[in-house]
Amino acid sequence: MWKVLVGFIAFAALALFILSRGGNIDMGGEKHDLGSHAEPAASAASAAEPASAASAPASAASN
């Protein structure tokens, strides 16, 4: 039984070592702030803008 406990402690220490060497790892769980949702909406609006600009020359060429 003590071998299982020593193995678990060794595995946990190895996992913590690897995670600490990994860089910027966020272990905070889900984020429910408005800052994370505002950026995709802004990028979607900027993605729609070139589409409308691309359709304008096509209609102008048909006139």
VMD Tcl script that builds the backbone (N, CA, C; Angstrom):
set m [mol new atoms 189]
animate dup $m
set s [atomselect $m all]
$s set {name element resname resid chain x y z} {
  {N N MET 1 A 0.823 -1.195 0.000}
  {CA C MET 1 A 0.000 0.000 0.000}
  {C C MET 1 A 0.863 1.255 0.000}
  {N N TRP 2 A 1.981 1.193 0.685}
  {CA C TRP 2 A 2.838 2.377 0.750}
  {C C TRP 2 A 3.460 2.679 -0.604}
  {N N LYS 3 A 3.618 1.649 -1.430}
  {CA C LYS 3 A 4.182 1.853 -2.765}
  {C C LYS 3 A 3.216 2.654 -3.645}
  {N N VAL 4 A 1.930 2.423 -3.479}
  {CA C VAL 4 A 0.925 3.175 -4.229}
  {C C VAL 4 A 0.971 4.643 -3.816}
  {N N LEU 5 A 1.084 4.887 -2.523}
  {CA C LEU 5 A 1.153 6.269 -2.022}
  {C C LEU 5 A 2.415 6.972 -2.514}
  {N N VAL 6 A 3.541 6.307 -2.493}
  {CA C VAL 6 A 4.793 6.899 -2.984}
  {C C VAL 6 A 4.703 7.131 -4.494}
  {N N GLY 7 A 4.103 6.219 -5.223}
  {CA C GLY 7 A 3.927 6.398 -6.661}
  {C C GLY 7 A 3.022 7.579 -6.979}
  {N N PHE 8 A 1.956 7.742 -6.223}
  {CA C PHE 8 A 1.059 8.876 -6.428}
  {C C PHE 8 A 1.766 10.193 -6.148}
  {N N ILE 9 A 2.518 10.250 -5.075}
  {CA C ILE 9 A 3.248 11.483 -4.731}
  {C C ILE 9 A 4.288 11.795 -5.798}
  {N N ALA 10 A 4.977 10.775 -6.291}
  {CA C ALA 10 A 5.981 10.995 -7.345}
  {C C ALA 10 A 5.319 11.477 -8.628}
  {N N PHE 11 A 4.176 10.888 -8.987}
  {CA C PHE 11 A 3.466 11.301 -10.199}
  {C C PHE 11 A 2.942 12.724 -10.064}
  {N N ALA 12 A 2.409 13.072 -8.890}
  {CA C ALA 12 A 1.901 14.422 -8.671}
  {C C ALA 12 A 3.040 15.439 -8.725}
  {N N ALA 13 A 4.187 15.095 -8.154}
  {CA C ALA 13 A 5.337 16.007 -8.194}
  {C C ALA 13 A 5.825 16.184 -9.634}
  {N N LEU 14 A 5.851 15.116 -10.400}
  {CA C LEU 14 A 6.260 15.217 -11.803}
  {C C LEU 14 A 5.269 16.063 -12.606}
  {N N ALA 15 A 3.976 15.881 -12.364}
  {CA C ALA 15 A 2.958 16.663 -13.076}
  {C C ALA 15 A 3.075 18.143 -12.734}
  {N N LEU 16 A 3.272 18.468 -11.466}
  {CA C LEU 16 A 3.436 19.873 -11.072}
  {C C LEU 16 A 4.702 20.466 -11.664}
  {N N PHE 17 A 5.754 19.680 -11.742}
  {CA C PHE 17 A 7.003 20.171 -12.336}
  {C C PHE 17 A 6.810 20.473 -13.818}
  {N N ILE 18 A 6.155 19.564 -14.530}
  {CA C ILE 18 A 5.929 19.772 -15.967}
  {C C ILE 18 A 5.015 20.973 -16.201}
  {N N LEU 19 A 3.965 21.123 -15.400}
  {CA C LEU 19 A 3.073 22.266 -15.548}
  {C C LEU 19 A 3.758 23.577 -15.220}
  {N N SER 20 A 4.644 23.574 -14.247}
  {CA C SER 20 A 5.334 24.819 -13.887}
  {C C SER 20 A 6.357 25.211 -14.944}
  {N N ARG 21 A 6.902 24.250 -15.676}
  {CA C ARG 21 A 7.867 24.553 -16.728}
  {C C ARG 21 A 7.183 24.914 -18.043}
  {N N GLY 22 A 5.878 24.725 -18.132}
  {CA C GLY 22 A 5.147 24.907 -19.370}
  {C C GLY 22 A 4.910 26.339 -19.779}
  {N N GLY 23 A 5.081 27.289 -18.910}
  {CA C GLY 23 A 4.851 28.677 -19.268}
  {C C GLY 23 A 3.554 29.197 -18.680}
  {N N ASN 24 A 2.797 29.930 -19.496}
  {CA C ASN 24 A 1.580 30.575 -19.030}
  {C C ASN 24 A 0.402 29.607 -19.134}
  {N N ILE 25 A 0.166 28.850 -18.061}
  {CA C ILE 25 A -0.926 27.894 -18.022}
  {C C ILE 25 A -1.957 28.418 -17.035}
  {N N ASP 26 A -3.184 28.621 -17.519}
  {CA C ASP 26 A -4.252 29.156 -16.682}
  {C C ASP 26 A -5.052 27.997 -16.108}
  {N N MET 27 A -4.949 27.798 -14.805}
  {CA C MET 27 A -5.683 26.727 -14.147}
  {C C MET 27 A -6.916 27.271 -13.437}
  {N N GLY 28 A -7.419 28.407 -13.886}
  {CA C GLY 28 A -8.515 29.066 -13.203}
  {C C GLY 28 A -9.897 28.551 -13.547}
  {N N GLY 29 A -10.045 27.711 -14.537}
  {CA C GLY 29 A -11.363 27.217 -14.899}
  {C C GLY 29 A -12.034 28.117 -15.913}
  {N N GLU 30 A -13.357 28.049 -15.957}
  {CA C GLU 30 A -14.115 28.848 -16.921}
  {C C GLU 30 A -14.095 30.312 -16.525}
  {N N LYS 31 A -14.073 31.169 -17.529}
  {CA C LYS 31 A -14.111 32.606 -17.288}
  {C C LYS 31 A -15.457 33.134 -17.759}
  {N N HIS 32 A -16.090 33.951 -16.935}
  {CA C HIS 32 A -17.402 34.496 -17.268}
  {C C HIS 32 A -17.379 36.015 -17.240}
  {N N ASP 33 A -16.307 36.595 -17.741}
  {CA C ASP 33 A -16.233 38.050 -17.778}
  {C C ASP 33 A -16.604 38.536 -19.172}
  {N N LEU 34 A -16.927 39.801 -19.288}
  {CA C LEU 34 A -17.346 40.353 -20.570}
  {C C LEU 34 A -16.175 40.604 -21.498}
  {N N GLY 35 A -14.976 40.714 -20.981}
  {CA C GLY 35 A -13.807 40.975 -21.809}
  {C C GLY 35 A -13.517 39.861 -22.792}
  {N N SER 36 A -13.784 38.624 -22.411}
  {CA C SER 36 A -13.501 37.511 -23.313}
  {C C SER 36 A -14.538 37.409 -24.424}
  {N N HIS 37 A -15.729 37.981 -24.237}
  {CA C HIS 37 A -16.773 37.895 -25.254}
  {C C HIS 37 A -16.772 39.096 -26.186}
  {N N ALA 38 A -16.132 40.179 -25.800}
  {CA C ALA 38 A -16.171 41.392 -26.619}
  {C C ALA 38 A -15.281 41.273 -27.849}
  {N N GLU 39 A -14.181 40.593 -27.760}
  {CA C GLU 39 A -13.242 40.518 -28.880}
  {C C GLU 39 A -13.793 39.755 -30.085}
  {N N PRO 40 A -14.442 38.593 -29.944}
  {CA C PRO 40 A -14.968 37.918 -31.135}
  {C C PRO 40 A -16.048 38.738 -31.845}
  {N N ALA 41 A -16.849 39.496 -31.120}
  {CA C ALA 41 A -17.878 40.312 -31.763}
  {C C ALA 41 A -17.235 41.412 -32.592}
  {N N ALA 42 A -16.148 41.992 -32.092}
  {CA C ALA 42 A -15.467 43.044 -32.841}
  {C C ALA 42 A -14.813 42.466 -34.091}
  {N N SER 43 A -14.268 41.274 -33.999}
  {CA C SER 43 A -13.641 40.680 -35.178}
  {C C SER 43 A -14.700 40.253 -36.194}
  {N N ALA 44 A -15.884 39.870 -35.742}
  {CA C ALA 44 A -16.957 39.513 -36.663}
  {C C ALA 44 A -17.452 40.752 -37.401}
  {N N ALA 45 A -17.509 41.891 -36.711}
  {CA C ALA 45 A -17.942 43.128 -37.354}
  {C C ALA 45 A -16.915 43.579 -38.391}
  {N N SER 46 A -15.637 43.420 -38.085}
  {CA C SER 46 A -14.612 43.822 -39.045}
  {C C SER 46 A -14.552 42.840 -40.218}
  {N N ALA 47 A -14.956 41.587 -40.008}
  {CA C ALA 47 A -14.987 40.618 -41.095}
  {C C ALA 47 A -16.161 40.902 -42.034}
  {N N ALA 48 A -17.253 41.442 -41.507}
  {CA C ALA 48 A -18.413 41.747 -42.337}
  {C C ALA 48 A -18.173 43.010 -43.163}
  {N N GLU 49 A -17.352 43.896 -42.675}
  {CA C GLU 49 A -17.096 45.153 -43.383}
  {C C GLU 49 A -16.437 44.941 -44.749}
  {N N PRO 50 A -15.382 44.119 -44.887}
  {CA C PRO 50 A -14.815 43.906 -46.226}
  {C C PRO 50 A -15.781 43.215 -47.183}
  {N N ALA 51 A -16.706 42.409 -46.671}
  {CA C ALA 51 A -17.658 41.738 -47.547}
  {C C ALA 51 A -18.587 42.758 -48.198}
  {N N SER 52 A -19.030 43.756 -47.437}
  {CA C SER 52 A -19.905 44.764 -48.014}
  {C C SER 52 A -19.122 45.677 -48.954}
  {N N ALA 53 A -17.860 45.912 -48.647}
  {CA C ALA 53 A -17.028 46.736 -49.512}
  {C C ALA 53 A -16.724 46.001 -50.816}
  {N N ALA 54 A -16.632 44.690 -50.766}
  {CA C ALA 54 A -16.351 43.913 -51.976}
  {C C ALA 54 A -17.572 43.862 -52.889}
  {N N SER 55 A -18.771 43.928 -52.332}
  {CA C SER 55 A -19.969 43.861 -53.168}
  {C C SER 55 A -20.263 45.197 -53.840}
  {N N ALA 56 A -19.777 46.299 -53.295}
  {CA C ALA 56 A -20.050 47.609 -53.868}
  {C C ALA 56 A -19.425 47.773 -55.260}
  {N N PRO 57 A -18.169 47.421 -55.500}
  {CA C PRO 57 A -17.622 47.566 -56.846}
  {C C PRO 57 A -18.322 46.678 -57.882}
  {N N ALA 58 A -18.835 45.515 -57.452}
  {CA C ALA 58 A -19.517 44.638 -58.402}
  {C C ALA 58 A -20.819 45.284 -58.889}
  {N N SER 59 A -21.560 45.926 -58.000}
  {CA C SER 59 A -22.793 46.565 -58.413}
  {C C SER 59 A -22.492 47.832 -59.233}
  {N N ALA 60 A -21.398 48.505 -58.916}
  {CA C ALA 60 A -21.036 49.697 -59.664}
  {C C ALA 60 A -20.579 49.332 -61.080}
  {N N ALA 61 A -19.973 48.166 -61.229}
  {CA C ALA 61 A -19.504 47.743 -62.540}
  {C C ALA 61 A -20.685 47.354 -63.430}
  {N N SER 62 A -21.765 46.875 -62.829}
  {CA C SER 62 A -22.917 46.476 -63.647}
  {C C SER 62 A -23.703 47.687 -64.134}
  {N N ASN 63 A -23.526 48.842 -63.492}
  {CA C ASN 63 A -24.262 50.031 -63.934}
  {C C ASN 63 A -23.565 50.545 -65.133}
}
mol reanalyze $m
mol bondsrecalc $m
mol representation Tube
mol addrep $m
